[in-house]
Amino acid sequence: MQVFEPKSQIETSDNIATKDQDDKHNASKRTLPPATIGILGGGQLGRMMALEAREMGYRIMTLDPTFDSPCAQVADSHVQKPFNSVEGAIELAEQADIITYEFENISAEVAHHLEKTSHMPQGYRLLYATQNRIREKQAIEKAGVKVAPYYKIQDEADLHEGLEQLDYPAVLKTTEGGYDGKGQLVIRAEEDLLHAIDMVRQSKQPLVLEQWVAFEKEISVVIARNPNGEVATFPVGENIHRENILHATIAPARISESVQKQALSVARKLAQTFELVGLLAIEMFVLPTGEVLVNELAPRPHNSGHYTQQGCMTSQFEQHVRAVCNLPLGATDLHTPTVMVNILGEHLDDAVGQLTQMSSHMKVHLYGKKDAKPKRKMGHLNVTANTIEEAFSQINHLQIWDPIE
């Protein structure tokens, strides 16, 4: 199978000079309303980004193969073409003044074409790195930041060697396309080995074996940077997962000041090293020693940043628009403790039914998806309160989810 490798990854003296010229131009270029923002992807992140951008006076165009997708419902226009359609990308570029993306799984060829032929300030290098777990880990390590020990798996022999080095338990993951626990297998002991071998044999791409991390907490930081180099971090969020899907994010995270400083420092280091434009969400593990390890990156708005919609002066979606359009970044102070809870398919009917019972400190965000399938993210609830415990109490009182503690 031929894999598309963007030529921009090869830094020759000619394209370095061109890139430097482009960087200087983009650093001074600002995209002001009523310009049209083209969004690659039509999911809920694009929808919430579009809603914020429209409030700022921008027009919105989205590229997505699905009719009536969440973002298309609120966009001015919709290019209904596959994500790997260069024709669709050209149509988007011809009508949009600036292009951004709302998820990582964009065709490499399409994104590379747009970087060369249109105004896409985020570029493609960071997107390309985060589309593959091995490339992502290598990029993080190159920036001088720690990740959990891992081993590249291409065949059964690699699996045995990797387990010998990392020991049990370990997690076997696909390198591309996995999310919300999909494409992952926990190998707890030798009896799980047959399932792991089967996963290796069936995979058409290399896998990655990660050492199991006995963490105390999962946290995340959303950081923004514009082409002028201005940087702003949102407060550290504490994440609770259920069945490998994010269930709730708590802000501020219940962590020590030293862990908080370490997490924010890691975020700034990655943003500067990657020459970030837009948003970067960084998921991290907090070890019992207080050390922080980076788990995953997402170069876009992130589920764990939804609390910013009610908790902060500037939401992550507005901040992303500000960053890519090279506007001054907004304030990120946390007004009040906030807890975000995801509304999955199995919660939707109860959440809608409870709308009249919700307090004035609760805000429901629904994504406009038609099919409420189990484990599918259909919306989220933000709850603000004087304390985290008070927010938990309000959420638990609804009896939609198992109690949060």
N, C-alpha and C positions, 0 to 999 in steps of 0.2 A: 504493500500500500504506500503510495507516494504521499509524503507529508509536506505541506507547504511551509517553507522557512522564509520569513521576510528578509529581503536583502539588507534592510536597514539594521539588522543585527550585526552585520559585518562592518566594523568601524574603519574604513579606509581614510586616508588623509583628505581625499576629495569630499566624502560625505560628512566628515567631521567639520570641515570648513563650512559646508552648506548648512549643516545643522546649527552651527554657532550663529550664522547669519539669520536663520529662521527663528532661533531662540530670542535673539535681540529684537527681531520684528514682533514676535508674539508677546514679548514682555511689555511692549509699549502699546499694543493693540487692545482696545476695549470694544466689547460688543454691547451696545446699548439698546434699550427698547425703542421702537417696536420690532426689533429684529426677530427673525424666525430661528428657533432652536430646533434642530433635528435630533431626535432621540432614537438610537438603535435599541430596539426592544420595546415591547408594549405591555409589560407586566405592571404589577402594583407599584414598584419603585419608580417606574417611568410615569405612572399616573400621578403619584404624589409630587414628583419633581415638576410635572407639567402644571399642576394646580398652583404651586408656589410661583412658578415662572409667569403664569398668566396674571397672577396678582401683581407681579412686578412690571407688567406691561408687555411681556414677550408673546409672540405667537409660537405655536407648537406644531411640529410635524413628526410623525413616528413611523418607523419601519418595523413591521411585524407581520408574520404570515396569517395570523388569526383575525377573522372578522370580529368586530366589536370587542377587541381586547381591552383590558382595563385602561390603558393609556389612550387608546384610540377613542374611547368614549368621551374624553375631555380634550382631545387634540383638535386643532383647526383642520388638519388633513392627515391622511393615513396612506402610506405606501404599503399595500398588502402584497408583499413579496417575501420569499424565504430569506432567512438570515445569510444564506450563502449566495444570494443573487447579486452579482456585480451590477446588473441592469437596475435593480432596485436601489442599490447604493448610489448609482449615478443620478437616478431620479431624485433621491433625497438630497444629494449634494448640490444639484442644480437649483433647488428651491429653498434650501436652508442657508442661513448666514453663518451658522456655527453648528458643529456636530458633537454630541456626547453619547454616552451609552449607559444603560441601566443594568446590564448584567454581563458576565464574562464570556458566555458561550457564543460569541459572535464569530462568524467565519474569518479565519486568518487572512484569507485573500481579500475579503470585503474591507476589513478594517485597515489593512495595509494600503489598499487602493484609496480609501478615503483620506488617510494620512498624507498621501502624496498629492492628491488632487483637490482637497478642500481644506477648510479651516477646522481642524480637530485638535484643540490645544493640548488635550491629554496625551496625544501621540499614541503609539502602539507598544512601546517597549515594555511598560509595566503590565499592560493588559496581557501581552504575550507571555510574560513570566508567570502570571497568576493563573493562566489557563491550564497549567500543568504542575502537579504537586512537586515533582522533582525539580523542575526549573525554579519554582517558587522558593523551595527550601534553599537551593543553591544561591539564589539572589539575596535571601535574608542573611545567610551565613557570610556572603561576600560583603554585606554591609556591616559586618561585625556584631551581629545579633544572634543569640542562641535559639536553636530549635531542638526538639526532642531527637535523640539519635534515630537514624533511619538507614534503610538498606534498599538499593534498587533491585527489583526482582524481575528477571526476564525469563527464567525457566525454573524447573523444579529444584535443580542443584543450587540456584541462588536462594531459594526459599529455605532449604536446609541450612545453608551457610549463614543466612541472615538470622535465623532463629538461634543458631549456635552463638552468634555474636551478641544478639539483643536479648535472648532468653524469653521465657514465657512470663506473663502474657504479652502479646504483641497484637498490633492491628494491621491487617492487610487491606490496602485501599487501591482503588483505581487511580490512575494519575490524572485522568480527565473526566469531566462530566458528572462526578458524584456530588450530591448535596443532601442535607438533612438525613445523613446516615446511609443513604443509598450508595452502593458500590463499596461497602466496608464489611469486613469480617473480623471479629475478635477471636484470636487464637489463644485460648486460655490454657490449654494443655495439649499433650500429644494426641488425645482423642479427637481434637478439632483439625488435625493435620490433613485428613482425607478431604475435608471440605475446602481447605486452603489450596491443596494440590489441584483440585478440580477447578477452582477459581483461576489459578495460574494457567492451566491448560486451555481454558475457554477464552481467556483474554486475548484480544488482538493488539494490545499495547502493553508496554512494561507496567508493572505495578510497583507500589512502594510499601515496604514493611516498616512500621514505626514502633519503637519501644513504647510499652504502656507507661503512661505518666500518672503516678499516684498524686494527683493535684488536690489542693484544698479548695480552690475556687477557680471558676472560669470567669475571666473578665474581658472587656474589649474597650478599645479607644478608637474614636472616629476623629480623624485629623483632616484639616483642609489646608490647601496651599494654592495661591494664585500665581500666574506667570511672573508677577513682580517679586515673588519670593516671600510674600506675607503669609504667615502661618498662624493657624488657630486650632486649638484642641478642645473637644467637648469633654465634659467630666467623665471619668472612668465609670463604665457600667459593669454591674455584676450580672452574670448570665446563669440561668437555670435551664437545663435541658431535660426533656422527658422523651424517651425513645429516640434519642439522637436528634430531636427537633427542638429548636429554641422555644421554650415555654414562656419565660419571663425575663425581663431585664430590669434591674434595680439601680436607680441612680439617686444619691451617690452610692457607689459600691462600698460594701462593708469590709474595707481593707485598711491596713495601717498606712500612715503617712509615707513611710519609706517605700512600701509597695506601690503606692500611688505615684510617687516621684519617679520610681523606676519605670513604670508602665508609660508615663508621659514622655520620659526621656527616650525610651525605645521608639515610640511613635514619631517623635521629632527626628530622630536619627534616620529612620527609614524614609520619612518624607523628604528629607534633605538629600539623602543618598540617591533616591530614585528620581530626584527633581520632579516631585509630584506636582500635577496640576489637577484640581478637583478634590475629590474625597478619597481617603484610604481608611478602611475599617480593618483593625488589627485585633484578631482574637488571640488571647494569651491564657496560659496556665499559670496559676500561682502555686508554687511548691511549698511543702511544709517548712522549708528553710527560709521562705520569703523571696526566693529567687523567681524571676519571671521568664517563661519560655514562650516564644511565639508559636502559635498553632497554625493559623491560616490568615491570608490576606484577601481583601476584596476592594478593588479600586473603584468604588462607587458607594452610593448610600447603602445602608445595611440594616437588616432587621433589628439588630441590637441598638440602633440609633433612633428608633421610632419615638422613644421617650422624649426626645428633644422637641417634638411638635408642641407639647404642652409644658415641658419642663424648662425650656430655655427661650431666651429672647429671639434667637435665630434657630430655626429648625435645620436639621442636616440637609434637607432638600433645598431650602433657600440658599444655604451656604454653598452647596454644590454649584448652583446656578451662578452665584456671585463669583466663585473661584474660577470656573471655566470661562466666564465672560470677562474676567480680569477686573472685577469691581472690588472695592474695599470689603474685607470680610466682616461679618456681623459678630456681635457680642455672643459669647457662648456660656455665660454664667448660668448656673442652675438656680432658678427662682425658688423652687420648692422641691422637696423629695418627690420622686415620681416613679411609679412602677408600670411597666408595659407588660401586657399579657396577650399572647397570640390567640386569635379566634380561628380554630381549625374547622374543617368541614363538619365534624361531629358536635361542635359547639355552636354552630351558626344559629340554629332555630332557637336555642335557649337564650343566646345573646340578644337576638332580635326581640324575643318575647319578654325579655327583662328590661328593655329600653325605658319603659315607663317607671321602673322601680330604681333606676340608677340615680345616684346623687349628682348634684351640680358640679362635683369635682371629677366626674367620669366623662371621658370623651371616646366615643366609638368611631373607628375608621373602618369602613367596609370597602372592598376592592372592586366590586362590580363583576365578579366572576359568576358564571351561570351554574356550574356544577359543583355542589358542595360535597366533594369526595372526602372520605376519612383521611386525616393527616394533611390535607391540602390547606394552605394558608388562605383564609377567606377575608381576614381583617385583623384588627387588633384593638385592644382597649388600653387607654392611658388613664391612670388614676393619680391625681396629685393629692397630697395630704401634708399635715404638719410633721409627721414621722413616717418612716417606712412601715412600722408596725401598724399604724393606723390605715395605711393604704392596703396592707395585707388583709386587715379585718374587713374593709369594704369589699374587696374582691372575694374573699371567702364567704361573705354573707350572701352573695349572688348564687352560690352553690352551682355554678356552671362547671368549674374545674375542681379537681382534688385540691384540698387546702394547701396553700403556700405557707411555709414556715421560715 
